[in-house]
Amino acid sequence: MSETGPSLITIFMSMALINNFILSKFLGLCPFFGVSKKLTNAISMGAAVTLVMVMASIATTLIYRFILVPYKVEFMNIIIYILVIASLVQIVELFIKRTNITLYNSLGIYLPLITTNCAVLGITLINAQANYAMVQSIISALGGGIGFTLMLIVMSGIRERIEFADTPKSMRGLPIAFIIAAILSLAYMGFSGMI
Amino acid sequence: MNEINKENINEDNSKNNVLNDSKADEVSSEAAKESIIVRENNFISQSPHIWRGISSAKIMYIFFASLIFPSVAAVYFFGLRALWVMLASTITSVVVELIIKKARKKNFKMDGSALITGLLLALTLPPRIPIWMVVIGAAFSIALAKEAFGGLGYNIFNPALAGRAFLAICFPTFMTQWYLPGNSGIDAVTSASPLGESFVAEGSKIAFYRDLFFGNVAGSIGETSAMLIIIAGILLIAFRIIDWKIPLVYVATVVIMSLIFGEDILFQVMAGGLLFGAVFMATDYVTSPVTGLGRIVFAIGCGLITFLIRRFGAMPEGVCFSILVMNGFTPLIDKYIRPKPFGYVKPQKAKQAK
């Protein structure tokens, strides 16, 4: 449990750009293709995912450090994290519904959807694997969430533009979205090896 | 009437929430279909609407003519082999475009855009790449990066660069084998791209700059001669085919970053594909922003990413990737950076800032 690791900026940049969740880890593809049709929805979804990612990292880092490691049951982390994330999202949803109904309405369906978003489980497992301390795992979750949001925004911008394009019929909708994602992924491969 | 129709579509889209209301989604997709039909009848064309009296085919052919400069340099420095690469790439591009247009039962117009894509792709490849790879790259460029989006005018990414990035990721060993010009025989000397090396000895610096300027260095077949690319760029700007903002701001950003990080400025500018990318790639009409300010933002982004990849990344060269990344941001830049409309008053909520 060494407290010295890669610097916080390195972790942030690595999670946001170089090891981007969508383009290089291929996690969270479901919301990436499902909610990237409109820019406003993409921003809400990205914000919601970032929020849940940070909260889930805080919770799971605590559990990992003070429950799993002392009792030597680290192999249980996947199943425990799933439970923690699911219940956490439910609690957050209830909390937001009671305290801030406007935010609740603007997040809408996205909050419960995040429960099954593999990017959230991914970030907690990556944090556990890299054995990040609390601050590091928060920064890494923040970087991952912001990278995810950035890609959603870029993707929705592109999809809004090609909405009225003369795309072949067989290519409209998801197929062209996959091609865009592939070319984006090629482009962001250029960042590889920076860290 | 058509204007009204478009307004309705916009309203529909802004109201409709994708996941909550599937009915609204259906309505909007129907409206979208209608508008496509309208557009195909040439009632509404996409922006820009100001016509300069010069057709896009004419622009393409002037652009193509300017590419003769680096092409001649390529054949001069790398021999006939470069010519085969260029021929394979252009022929594949045109043939693939023809096949796809025929398959979609569309008119195939020889507007020169496929020629340009093919030649641009060839000029960014190393001289001794196998011909079948060139064919794959050109087919990828045209089929997936251009025609899949609907053809000229709709592609988001620069097709030639997408093809180059595809080849660079798929065949990294072939794409990073550079050869010194002059000896095109079998026993050609393998050499690192100048950017891949740390640097040459102090004494030969001036000779090295001279080689970089005239093009007697290893590299992709079209990017070695800085002089000819600059001449072609000045001609294109003089004929008002490309906007001076993108190349100038792009190179200036790299210069400023080199100053900050203490890199050799002349070397950073002349080596690698920076000039080639700034003049021929980043200035592509379709994939770069429309407004002047947007173009400056685009070029600064390209410059920053190029320098970051060169300085910190695993790849020796970042021009191709940086322009592709910024191509992805182009729709957003166009969405948020718009010219102030005439007589615009600020406090009102501007619904359509056109």
Interface residues (C-beta under 8 A of the other chain):
Chain A: G34 V35 K37 K38 L39 N41 G108 I109 Y110 L113 I153 V154 G157 I158 E160 R161 I162 E163 F164 A165 D166 T167 P168 M171 P175 I176 I179 I180 I183 L184 L186 A187 Y188 M189 G190 F191 S192 G193 M194
Chain B: N13 N17 V18 L19 N20 A32 S35 I36 R39 E40 Q46 R104 L144 A145 E147 A148 F149 G150 G151 Y154 I156 F157 A162 A165 F166 I169 I305 L308 I309 F312 G313 A314 M315 G318 C320 F321 S322 L324 V325 N327 G328 F329 P331 L332 D334 K335
